[in-house]
Amino acid sequence: MKAIIIGDSHTAALKLGADILKGQEDWPSEYQVEVERLGGANSMVNPYFIDRGDYAEIINEKQAKNIQRLPFVEEGSQCAYYGFSGPLHASRLWRRQMNWPNFTPFAPKGNQAPISTGLLKHVVFQEQIYTMQLVELLKRVGIKLFVIEAPKPYRHHRILEKVSPDIISYIDRFYKNAMKDWLESKGVPIISIPSHCYDADGFMYDTFRNEALDDGLHASKEFGALMINEVIKFLKSQG
């Protein structure tokens, strides 16, 4: 069984993790997992494809260097499942340093302005609108699809120098829950982060942080391998 994982910058760790696992003797030979980057968080909040009816034509110049259309049609690209990293990428919202010192989803303090859950959900869906449209297109043309959760916040991210950890973890959790509800309504399975990867407050353990010391968003190749293992478990459960 073959799966191709596409998506945002978090596919880098997934690709490294897949490469690690493929080099191990116990890699299940009956499963094939390939990883291709589609874009980044910033490019995917703008229109990046045209709906051509039975496929999506990628129109973002940088994205099209890697992927020209979805689903793939090249020889050898047929697969049982597509994985997608992107719909559960919440960091673009919670890491905005101009927002959260001034706004809060909780009772406001000082000059903070409150944000309602209705407004916050609207912001989430507006940010994900084009990716949601791509999910709907792929489902419409019969693609079997699953979504991989992006890492939760890390405590070493510089946003925590200005914003309470409670707000950051809440935004991440709210964002992902809103998108998970939508994905489940579309019949899209979710590969969630195992609970031993994060603490009780919803922050990733440093064990899984990226090797680059100034990177407060991305995970390590070890985390990538862990998530690819979760993908293999999912594929096995599908027969």
C-alpha positions as CSV (number, residue, x, y, z in Angstrom):
1,M,0.0,0.0,0.0
2,K,1.3,3.4,-1.0
3,A,0.7,6.8,0.5
4,I,1.9,10.2,-0.6
5,I,2.1,13.0,2.0
6,I,1.9,16.5,0.7
7,G,1.7,19.8,2.6
8,D,3.5,22.7,4.4
9,S,6.9,23.1,5.9
10,H,6.3,20.4,8.5
11,T,6.7,17.9,5.7
12,A,10.5,18.4,6.0
13,A,10.6,16.5,9.3
14,L,8.2,13.9,8.0
15,K,10.4,13.3,5.0
16,L,13.5,13.0,7.2
17,G,11.6,10.7,9.5
18,A,10.5,8.5,6.6
19,D,14.0,8.3,5.3
20,I,15.3,7.1,8.7
21,L,12.6,4.4,9.0
22,K,13.1,3.2,5.4
23,G,16.7,2.4,6.3
24,Q,15.7,0.2,9.2
25,E,15.4,-3.6,8.8
26,D,11.9,-3.7,10.3
27,W,10.4,-1.2,7.8
28,P,7.3,-3.0,6.5
29,S,8.1,-3.6,2.8
30,E,4.5,-3.8,1.9
31,Y,4.0,-0.1,2.7
32,Q,5.5,2.8,0.7
33,V,5.4,6.3,2.0
34,E,6.5,9.3,0.0
35,V,6.6,12.9,1.1
36,E,6.4,16.0,-1.2
37,R,6.3,19.6,0.0
38,L,3.4,21.6,-1.5
39,G,4.1,25.0,0.1
40,G,4.4,26.9,3.4
41,A,1.9,28.4,5.9
42,N,2.2,31.8,4.2
43,S,1.7,30.7,0.7
44,M,-1.3,28.4,1.5
45,V,-3.4,31.2,3.0
46,N,-3.6,32.8,-0.5
47,P,-5.2,31.2,-3.6
48,Y,-2.7,28.6,-4.8
49,F,-4.6,26.4,-7.2
50,I,-7.4,26.4,-9.8
51,D,-10.2,23.9,-9.6
52,R,-10.1,22.2,-13.0
53,G,-13.0,19.9,-12.2
54,D,-11.2,16.6,-11.8
55,Y,-7.9,18.0,-10.6
56,A,-6.3,21.0,-8.9
57,E,-3.8,23.0,-11.0
58,I,-1.2,24.5,-8.7
59,I,-0.7,28.2,-9.7
60,N,1.6,29.4,-7.0
61,E,5.0,29.8,-8.7
62,K,7.1,28.4,-5.9
63,Q,4.7,25.6,-5.1
64,A,4.4,24.6,-8.8
65,K,8.2,23.9,-8.8
66,N,7.4,20.8,-6.7
67,I,3.8,19.9,-7.5
68,Q,2.0,21.0,-10.7
69,R,-1.3,19.3,-10.1
70,L,-3.2,17.1,-7.6
71,P,-4.0,14.3,-7.8
72,F,-0.8,13.2,-9.5
73,V,-0.9,11.6,-12.9
74,E,2.7,10.8,-13.5
75,E,3.7,7.2,-14.0
76,G,4.2,5.4,-10.6
77,S,2.4,8.2,-8.7
78,Q,-0.8,6.2,-8.1
79,C,-1.4,5.5,-4.4
80,A,-4.0,4.3,-2.0
81,Y,-4.0,7.4,0.2
82,Y,-2.9,11.0,0.2
83,G,-1.7,12.5,3.5
84,F,-2.0,16.2,4.1
85,S,0.0,18.3,6.5
86,G,-1.5,21.8,6.6
87,P,-5.1,21.8,7.8
88,L,-3.9,21.4,11.4
89,H,-1.1,24.0,11.2
90,A,-2.1,26.6,13.8
91,S,1.1,28.5,14.4
92,R,0.5,31.2,11.9
93,L,-2.3,32.4,14.1
94,W,-0.8,32.1,17.6
95,R,2.6,33.4,16.7
96,R,1.5,36.8,15.5
97,Q,3.3,39.1,17.9
98,M,1.2,42.1,17.0
99,N,-2.0,40.4,18.0
100,W,-1.9,38.6,21.2
101,P,-0.4,41.2,23.5
102,N,-3.5,43.3,22.6
103,F,-6.2,40.7,22.3
104,T,-7.3,37.7,24.5
105,P,-9.8,34.8,24.3
106,F,-10.1,35.1,28.1
107,A,-11.3,37.9,30.4
108,P,-9.4,41.0,29.3
109,K,-6.7,42.6,31.5
110,G,-5.7,46.2,31.2
111,N,-6.0,47.4,27.6
112,Q,-6.6,43.9,26.1
113,A,-9.6,43.5,23.8
114,P,-11.6,40.3,24.1
115,I,-12.0,37.9,21.2
116,S,-15.2,35.8,21.0
117,T,-15.1,32.1,20.0
118,G,-17.3,33.0,17.0
119,L,-14.8,35.5,15.7
120,L,-11.9,33.2,16.4
121,K,-13.5,30.3,14.5
122,H,-14.2,32.7,11.6
123,V,-10.5,33.7,11.6
124,V,-9.4,30.0,11.5
125,F,-11.7,29.1,8.6
126,Q,-10.6,32.3,6.7
127,E,-7.0,31.3,7.1
128,Q,-7.7,27.7,5.9
129,I,-10.3,28.5,3.2
130,Y,-8.1,27.5,0.2
131,T,-6.8,24.4,1.9
132,M,-10.4,23.4,2.8
133,Q,-11.4,23.9,-0.8
134,L,-8.5,21.6,-1.9
135,V,-9.6,18.9,0.6
136,E,-13.2,19.1,-0.8
137,L,-11.8,18.8,-4.4
138,L,-9.7,15.8,-3.6
139,K,-12.7,14.1,-1.8
140,R,-14.9,15.0,-4.7
141,V,-12.7,13.1,-7.2
142,G,-12.5,10.1,-5.0
143,I,-9.2,10.5,-3.3
144,K,-8.7,8.8,0.0
145,L,-7.2,11.4,2.3
146,F,-5.9,11.7,5.8
147,V,-4.6,14.7,7.7
148,I,-1.5,14.8,9.9
149,E,-1.4,17.1,12.9
150,A,1.3,19.8,12.9
151,P,3.4,20.1,16.1
152,K,1.9,21.9,19.1
153,P,3.7,25.1,20.4
154,Y,7.2,24.8,21.9
155,R,8.0,26.7,25.1
156,H,11.1,28.2,23.6
157,H,9.2,30.1,21.0
158,R,9.8,33.9,21.4
159,I,6.1,34.7,21.4
160,L,6.1,33.5,25.0
161,E,8.3,36.4,26.0
162,K,5.2,38.6,25.3
163,V,2.2,36.5,25.6
164,S,0.9,34.2,28.4
165,P,1.4,30.4,27.7
166,D,-2.3,29.9,28.5
167,I,-3.3,32.0,25.5
168,I,-0.9,30.3,23.1
169,S,-2.0,26.8,24.1
170,Y,-5.6,27.8,24.0
171,I,-5.4,29.3,20.5
172,D,-3.5,26.2,19.2
173,R,-6.1,23.8,20.8
174,F,-9.1,25.9,19.6
175,Y,-7.8,26.2,16.0
176,K,-7.1,22.5,15.7
177,N,-10.4,21.5,17.3
178,A,-12.3,23.7,14.9
179,M,-10.5,22.2,11.9
180,K,-10.8,18.6,13.3
181,D,-14.6,19.0,13.6
182,W,-14.7,20.2,10.0
183,L,-12.5,17.4,8.7
184,E,-14.5,14.8,10.5
185,S,-17.7,16.2,8.9
186,K,-16.0,15.6,5.6
187,G,-15.0,12.0,6.5
188,V,-11.3,12.8,6.6
189,P,-9.3,10.7,9.2
190,I,-6.8,12.5,11.4
191,I,-3.3,11.4,12.5
192,S,-3.0,13.0,15.9
193,I,0.2,13.6,17.8
194,P,0.6,10.9,20.5
195,S,0.1,12.2,24.0
196,H,3.6,11.4,25.2
197,C,5.0,14.1,22.9
198,Y,3.5,17.0,24.8
199,D,2.9,18.1,28.4
200,A,-0.3,18.7,30.3
201,D,-0.5,22.3,29.1
202,G,-0.3,21.4,25.5
203,F,3.3,22.3,24.7
204,M,5.7,20.0,22.9
205,Y,8.5,18.4,24.8
206,D,12.0,19.7,23.9
207,T,13.0,16.2,23.0
208,F,11.1,16.8,19.7
209,R,12.3,20.3,18.9
210,N,14.1,21.1,15.7
211,E,17.9,20.9,15.7
212,A,18.2,24.6,14.6
213,L,18.3,26.5,17.9
214,D,16.4,29.5,16.5
215,D,13.6,27.4,15.1
216,G,10.6,27.6,17.5
217,L,8.1,26.0,15.2
218,H,9.3,22.9,13.5
219,A,10.0,19.4,14.9
220,S,13.0,17.1,14.7
221,K,13.5,14.2,12.3
222,E,12.8,11.9,15.3
223,F,9.4,13.4,15.6
224,G,9.0,13.0,11.9
225,A,9.8,9.3,12.2
226,L,7.3,9.0,15.1
227,M,4.5,10.5,13.0
228,I,5.4,8.3,10.0
229,N,5.0,5.3,12.3
230,E,1.6,6.6,13.2
231,V,0.8,6.8,9.5
232,I,1.9,3.2,9.0
233,K,-0.4,2.2,11.9
234,F,-3.3,4.0,10.2
235,L,-2.6,2.3,6.8
236,K,-2.4,-1.1,8.5
237,S,-5.8,-0.4,10.1
238,Q,-7.3,0.2,6.7
239,G,-6.3,-3.3,5.5
